[in-house]
């Protein structure tokens, strides 16, 4: 029975992954909405680059994109580090094939 029920630490890692994934998805949504507004106003066109709205929206979208990239980097670091190793260890202890090569997890 103990081999069927994952250890609490694995459950905690799983929860952290889900939380980070959701947070990163939310940050991406914010960035995509900003970019859509920027594109809707044709801000990338040369004649609109000096427009106050476009300048402000460009700065806002750049900030939103940086936040998204930070969240994505944090998610990747969590998965590629402790989470991958913990899941790989759990799979191997229970005789289940791990879907990635030893010590080499794919990006989430």
Secondary structure, DSSP 8 states (H G I E B T S, - for coil): -TTTS--HHHHHHHHHHHHHHHHHHHHHHHHHHHHHHHHHTTTTSGGGTT-HHHHHHHHHHHHHHHHHHHHHHHHHHHIIIIIHHHHHHHHHHTT---SS-TT-----
